[in-house]
C-alpha cells in the first residue's frame, strides 16, 4: 500500500482552528447523492485542498502510476 500520514495539530493556530469547529460545505463528488449536504471540518478541508497541488500530490500521483496494483491508505493523528 501507498500510505499518506498527516500530522495533527502542531501549534496554537492549529489548536484554535480545531476548537472553532467551523465546517465548510464541500462540492458533491462524482457518483455521490445529488444534492447531498457534504461538510468537512474547515481546517481539515483547507489542509486537504492544499495537497491538491505541489510535492505531496505529485509524489502520490507518481507512486500510484508506478504501482497501479497498490492501494492508497490515508491516516492522520491529532
Secondary structure by P-SEA (a helix, b strand, c coil): cbbbbbbccccaaaaaaaaacccccccccccccccccccccaaaaaaaaaacccaaaaaaaaaaaacccbbbbbbccc
